[in-house]
Amino acid sequence: MGFVSEYKDMHAHDNTKLQVIHTNDKKQMATSLEQYECDLGLECHKIVGIDLEYTNEPDETQKPALVQLSDGKTQPVLPFQLSAAERCTVFDNFLADPRYTFSGFSISTDKTKLERVNLEVTNFIDIQKEWRVNESTKNLDSLEEVACILIDDYYNNTKKKIVNEEHKRWGSLPLSKRHTEYAEKDTYTAYEI
């Protein structure tokens, strides 16, 4: 059964508030992606933030539970509940469209999990490998560390943390508001960076 949950004015960071449409309905996803494509058609750099959350299975069989997309402040953040959705050709084609650059963080695991459900993101950029925090002593910085430097300390100081047990429930429906807020912040941050 398809569902659509809409949230208006969800707090991203600082004074930024976003709309979020969480769905597993392929018709809703097709409509939302059509709006993304219109918006991206006007942009010089066609960038979409992307983040994935996984099912609560052993690593070797784990699949994407939620694929989140962000096209900035003017369009809603789109958490698509892939684990509870019928195959959506429009969604599949959007991810495979070479006109768009998808920015994610630490994407090697995301690529592997997407392959398990026969999905591929054609133009997938790993921010973690493209960006370095100058003062860092680590090989790779986390999304949170980069977000704090590039966006603001709000991300680090007040981003809601979901405890490990709760974090494993991405395949469960309905997602809690805390899950949705977490997904919205991570995806928008991947876009904004």
N, C-alpha and C positions, 0 to 999 in steps of 0.2 A: 504494500500500500504506500503510495507516495505521500510525502508531507512537505510542507513549507513553513519554516519558522522565521519571522522577520523581526529584527531588532533595529530600532531607530536610535540615533545619538549614543551609540556605544563608545565609551571613552578609549581612544587609542593612546594618546600621550599629550602632555601639555594642554593646549586648547583644542586639539584635533578630536572630532567626534565623527564616527562613521556609521553607515548603515550596514547591516549584515543580513544576508539571506542564506540560512542553513536549509539545505534541501537534499532529498534523494529523488526528486521528481524530474524526470528527463525533459519534460516540456518546460518547466520553470528554468532549468539549467540552460536549455536552448534559447529561451527568451533573454535570460541574463547575459549569455555569451554574445548574443546579437547586439545588445547594448554595448558590451565591451568592444566588439569589433567596430562599431560606429565611432566610439570614443577613441580607440587606438588608430583608426583611419586618419584622424586629425593630428596625430602626434608624429613628430619627427623620429623620436626613439620609441619604438613600440615595446614597452617593458611591462611585464606582468610578474608580480611577486607570487611565489608558489611555496607551499609548505605541505608536508604530509605527516599524518599521524597513522599509527599502525594498529592492526588487530592484536589482541592479547593471545598470541600463539608462540610456540618456540621460534627462535630466530630463523631457523632453516625453512619454516613454512609460513612465516609472517607475511601478511599482505597489507596494502594500504586500506585503512578504514575510512580516512577522511582526506580529501585533497582540497586545500584551500587556495583560492586565487584572489589577488588584489590588483586593481588597476588604478590605485590612487584614491584621492578624496572624493571624486565626483561620481564614482560607481560603487555599488555595494561590494563588500568583501563577500566572497562566495565559498563557504565551506560546503563541499559536495560529499554527501555520505555514500561513498563508493561501495562500502561493504553492504549496504542495504538498498542498492539501486539496480535497476535494469540497465543493460548496456546502452550507452548514449552516444551515438555516432557523432553528433555535433560536438560533444565534449572531447571525444577521442581525436577528431579532426582539428579541434582548436589547439590541443596540446602538440599535435604534429605539424602545425602550420609554421613554416620557416620564416614567415614575416615577423613573428613575435620572438622576443627574447624573454625567457623565463628565468628570473633570478631567485635562487634558493641558497640555502646554507648547508654545507656538508652533504652534498647531493649524491654521493656514491651509493649510500644505502637506499636513498629514494629511488634511484635508477633500478637497482636490483629488485626492490619490492614492486615497482611498476611493471617490470618484465614478467613477474609472476602472474599478472592479470592481463598480459598482452597489451600494455600501454607503453608509449614512449613519448618523451618530451624532446622534440627535435632540436631546439636551440636553448639548451639548459646551461646557464652560467652559475658556477659555484662562487658565491661572494667570499666564502672562507678562503679560497685560493687566490682570488683577485685582490683582496684587501688585506693589509697588514696594519695593526696598531703599532705605530713607531716605537713606543716605549716597551713593547711586549718582549718577554724573554722566552715565550712559547713559540713552537713552530706554527700553530694555527690558533686563532682566537675564536671564542664562542660568539654566537649571535648576540648574546647579551652584552658582551664586552664591546663589540663593534657598535652596537646600537647606542650604548652609553656615550661613546666618543662622538659618533656622528649625529645622533638625534638629540638626546639629552639624558640627564641622570634620572629622569622620571622612569624610564624603562627599567633601570636597575633597582631603583629605590621602592617603587610601588607596584611593579608588575606582579600580578597574582601568581603564586606558585601553586601548582596542583601536586599534592603529595603522591609518591610513587604508586601506591595501590590505586588511587583514583585516576592517575595518569594512564593506566593500562586499559581504561574503559572506553576507548575511542570507538569501538565497534558496537557499543551498547546504545540503544535508543530509548528515550530521547536523551540527547546530550544535555548536561546541566548548563546553566548560564555561565558558570565558571569555566567550563570547557570551551564554550563559544567565545568568551572573552579572551582566553588564552590563545585560541586559534586565530582570532581577529588581530591580536597584537603581533603575533609572530609573522603572520602573512603580510600585514601592512608594513612591518619593519623590513621584511625582505624586499618589498617593493620600494620603500623610501630610501633604503641604503643603495 
